[in-house]
Amino acid sequence: MKSAGFDLEDTVLVTDRGYGSLYNVQKMLDLELRFIQGVRIAEDSILRALDRYSASLRNVSFYNSRLGVYAKTIKEDWTQNTDFGPVGKPIYVHLYRFPGGDELEMKQLADRIEDLLDTLNEGGRRSDDLWRSCGRFVEMVSGRNGAVRWVRKDDAMRDACRYAGMFVLRTNEEEDPFRALWAYRLRGRVELDFNQFKNQVDGDRLRCSQTGYIGKLFICTLAAAIRLMMLKRARDCAAPGVSLPHNSIDCLLAKLRCIKADKRPSGNAWVTRPITKKQRDFLSLLLSVPFPPKRKLPLS
C-alpha cells in the first residue's frame, strides 16, 4: 500500500493474532504505521505480565461493565529505525480478562476428561480425537491391591487453563484499553462483510469480461450491503415468537422466496398467492417492509 502511493496517515491497521509477531510490529513501526494488533499469549514477556497483574485483572477498579472485561495497560520500549537513526517509541500493551472464561474452559475440559476416564477405566475403545486433546491430563496409577486405574492430573489441568479468558492487544495508537478493544472488535464486522461478499453473493470469482467487471463488482457490492442491512434489521427487531430462523439470513430468504405471483390467463395482471402468517410477520415485524400488493398490473 505504501509502494502504491496510498495515504495511510489517517489509517489504523487492525490485525488479528495471526499477524501478531515481533517482526511485524517492528516493520509497522519502521513504516510509521498506526496499528492495533491482537497478540498470541505465548511470548515470555506477555506471560510474565499476565502473572504479575493477575490481581488487577480481578479488581473491580479495572472493570468495564459495558464491554464486560477487566483491563490493565503496561508499556513496552521499542525502537523505530529512521533515516536519521533509531528513535525510541513506546507501545501500549493492553491485558484483558473476560470473567467466567477460565471457569467455562475448565468445565469443558473436565467434562471431556471424565468421558475419557470412563472409557479407559471401563476398558472401552478410546476416541483418537479425545485422546489427542485430553491424553496429557490423565495418568495410570496402581492401587494397594495392585489394581490399575486411570486418574485425572489436576496440576496439568490448572496449567492448561491458567490463561483461559485472557486476551492481549498491542498498539501504538490507543492508550485507553477499552477503546482499543472496541476498535478491535469492529474487525468482526469487516470479516462478516467479506464473508457475505465472497460466499453468499458469489463475489469471490467475478467471471466476466474486462468491460463488464465494474458492473459485476457493483452488483455484488450492492447485494452484500442489502444482505447485511437485512441481517441487522432482523436482529434489532427480533421479538418473542418472531426471530431470524436458525439465526440465518439464508433461511429467512428461503421462506420469503415462497411468496409468488401468478399471471391470470384471462387478464393482463399478476395476482399474489396467499401469504402465510409467518411470512407476514417476517415482512412487517422483522424487516419492516410492506406486503406485496394482491394484484399488480404490468407496466405499460
Secondary structure by P-SEA (a helix, b strand, c coil): ccccccccccbbbbbccccccaaaaaaaaaacccbbbbbccccaaaaaaaaaaccccccccccccccccccccbbbbbbbbccccbbbbbbbbbbbbccaaaaaaaaaaaaaaaaaaaaaaacccccaaaaaaccccbbbbbcccccccccccaaaaaaaaccccbbbbbbcccccaaaaaaaaaaaaaaaaaaaaacccccccccccccccaaaaaaaaaaaaaaaaaaaaaaaaacccccccccccaaaaaaaaaccbbbbbccccccccccccaaaaaaaccccccccccccccccc
